[in-house]
Amino acid sequence: MASTDDVSRKREKLERCPPGHDGRFGALFDLAYALYERYEKEHKFDDVNEAITLFRDCLELRPVENEKSDRSGSLQNLALCLWHRYRELGAVDDAEEAVRLGREALALRPPGHPTRDMCLHNLAINLGFRKQAEICDLEEKIQLYREALELRPPGHPLRYLTLYELIRCLSYKYEKQGSVKDLEEVVTLRRAELDLYPWGHPDHDIYLHNLACDLRRSFAKTAAISDLEESIEHHRAALELRRLGHVDRSSTLHELTLCLSYRHDKYGVADDLEEAITLGREALRLCPSGHPDRGEFLHNLACSLRKRSIKQAATHDLEEAIELHRVVSELRPSGHPQRASTLHELALCLSNRHDKLGVIDNLEEAITVGRAALELCPLGHPDHGMSLQCLARDLRKRFAKNATACDLEESIELLRPALELRPMGHPDRSSSLHELALCLSHRYDKHRVTDGLEEAILLGREALELCPPGHPDRGAILHSLACDLWKKFQYLHQAAAVVRPTSRADLASALFEFSQHLWDQFQRDVIMTDLDNAICLATYAVELRLSPEDASVAAWVQRLAERSNSDESERAVDNLRALANYHRARFRAQHAIIDLNEAITFYRHTLRFRPARHPNRASSLHDLSQCLADRFREQPAAADVNQAIVLEQEALHLFVRGAPGYHVSRRCLATYLQMQLNSRVAMKSSGGSNVTPLDVKRVIRNVAFETLKTMPPRLLYTPTGFLYNRDEQITHFMNSQQCEQLESLCATCDRHQQMELIHADISRHFQYVTLSHRWGEDEPSLCDIEDYTVYDPYIDGGFGKLQAFCRVALEWDYLWAWSDTCCIDKDSSAEVQETIGSMFA
């Protein structure tokens, strides 16, 4: 009623201002604006039509050459009314005119004008409503909003509105084009948006949630774990603010389950998957039948249950996942945008059930459902490659069951375009390579086409390179590649009657035997590819011999050396010594120092199995001594020649006087002694580097001190479990054998080489790892471990996690480790700041 009275008063005012009256412009403007305001409240279409007519009359009274501020305002108001009418009727002419008027209004507000930001913002809005709008309009909108945002710095009352609109545009552009830069800008703007709604603001939870969602999207695109961890942190905080009964609690629960599921996929931590399922069930309870999000929540819970069924071999989880996916497929009928993903997941579950129970009907249904999913994901669809591969995998399984050649050929036909859609750098390329290699291997088994086997081996090797040690798929890929290499060995040596190896140990022995044949060929024909392949096969053989408990080859050697009389130990020694010989031969042919270093490592491993009184200890000592001498010739380091002499002296003592090995060892020892003497004479004659041992020691200490300044002030020393401060770390290093070796190396170098050696050696020595974990109860603090070792068997509480962390770090050859629970004095703000600075330096 009040708005109607206002319009009536404004009409009366206009009637008192006929054409030519000085106050007519103001009366026209006031009535037009009153009609617009009433339209916004009551949505009477006649009001917006009349407002448009009156604003046009205003413009006629304010041509370009007259007062600019009034004309620009009238232009913007007319554009606003046209925009509303366009939304009501969809008339393209109204949208086009609104954009034209907005541009004219902006031209009257040049840079520096106090209301330019409003013109920029309004023009951007108008551009978004043109039906024929293309990406060029979107780009222009983004640029307009960016300029408006610069004119609305922190503290501006309308900054929030421009941030919101710019985020919407960039998010839409990212969904259409997938540019990481757009998503990164969205995340940056989300942070700025969150700053406007700090802790305590009633809308803080909304902007925490929004930022967390975009961080998850960023992780899904870039695999940056920091984004995922931050997303989880923000979602947990938002969930605290959205307690039971909050209207948006279910959406935050759902997003958190997605993040936890992603983290489980990356690290394989069962607790993450368990929590994702628990939260997913709670989210589902908050979305009863008929809720618009119920289908998505059902789908994601089913996906998590399928993952757990694989991890724990729990059939009931898989059955529940299938049941849920069938319900979701009813909620997502033909034409639903997410139907393809539901069909894809249902096909996966059915395929998994076939793998568990061997029921062919499950596989048949998986193939049928997989074909339906592929039809919904044609070429160009982001899930086309995934759909191709999953259908191809199930066809390969059916071939393995029924030996139907057409299934295998179709599988290969599907996998080739799937591989093209996963170029170098794609996270799933290794799985496509592995799947295609399996199919080609099966085709070789059926038709004995050697070209297919050769391609399978090439693909398997590429897949293995993409899955470094520790990757969850590396074991399966290595096993398949080893089988293919064994097949190649069989056809090359016409040994088809040999029983195919099945266990990893048998495969390792088969590959090692193949490597020995290639080694023999290399010694006969001196063809380098034979030696390269021998090294590759022997390396694969060593990896196949490792058990899941072996974190590295060094850990495997240590475990076996403790029971060196076993058959496994004997096979290991043969494999290790052969690898050492292969690398030494390649070094002598190509002079690549990396091969010599590898040979030294493998000879050291071999020596672990040959203690005092072992009949072959002397020869192992001699081999290692030779390699150290060769390295001294390439890179004169006193430590190498000194150790070569010590090893050869022991070998000479073990050889029987007069035996062939004795004479060779004696000559080598004499050579090494002469090399040592020559290096000392050369140093004296050249004056060395004019740096005394005292000077070198001082430089080493200074570099160590500067290096440690960039690191946390306290670190755990993993071999002993004691906590060291910086002074103790420096003292420990300066008194170590590694420091003595570094001094010896520096003695043969010029000043520039010395500094390079010192910096590299100290950086390598003080590398440390950080414990990434979720805090639990009874976490040990600084006062709990000062003056104690974390390995102390008599301490209890929360030390178990810390002990395991230090032990694993040591196995991976990290001497130093840091944990936020105990390596920092939280009562010292200065130390806290210093530690934070060092972590992000």
Secondary structure, 3 states (H helix, E strand, C coil): CHHHHHHHHHHHHHHCCCCCCCCHHHHHHHHHHHHHHHHHHHCCHHHHHHHHHHHHHHHHHCCCCCCHHHHHHHHHHHHHHHHHHHHHHCCHHHHHHHHHHHHHHHHCCCCCCCCHHHHHHHHHHHHCCCCCCCHHHHHHHHHHHHHHHHCCCCCCCCHHHHHHHHHHHHHHHHHHHCCHHHHHHHHHHHHHHHHCCCCCCCCHHHHHHHHHHHHHHHHHHHCCHHHHHHHHHHHHHHHHHCCCCCCCHHHHHHHHHHHHHHHHHHHCCHHHHHHHHHHHHHHHHCCCCCCCCHHHHHHHHHHHHHHHHHHHCCHHHHHHHHHHHHHHHHHCCCCCCCHHHHHHHHHHHHHHHHHHHCCHHHHHHHHHHHHHHHHCCCCCCCCHHHHHHHHHHHHHHHHHHHCCHHHHHHHHHHHHHHHHCCCCCCCCHHHHHHHHHHHHHHHHHHHCCHHHHHHHHHHHHHHHHCCCCCCCCHHHHHHHHHHHHHHHHHHHCCCCCCCCCCCHHHHHHHHHHHHHHHHHHHHHHCCHHHHHHHHHHHHHHHHHHCCCCCCCHHHHHHHHHCCCCCHHHHHHHHHHHHHHHHHHHHHHHHCCHHHHHHHHHHHHHHHHCCCCCCCCHHHHHHHHHHHHHHHHHHCCCHHHHHHHHHHHHHHHHHCCCCCHHHHHHHHHHHHHHHHHHHHHHHHHHHCCCCCCHHHHHHHHHHHHHHHHCCCCCEEEECCCCEEEEHHHHHHHHHCCHHHHHHHHHHCCCCHHHHHHHHHHHHHHHCCEEECCCCCCCCCCCHHHHCCCCCCCCCCCCCHHHHHHHHHHHHHCCCCEEECCCCCCCCCCHHHHHHHHHHHCC
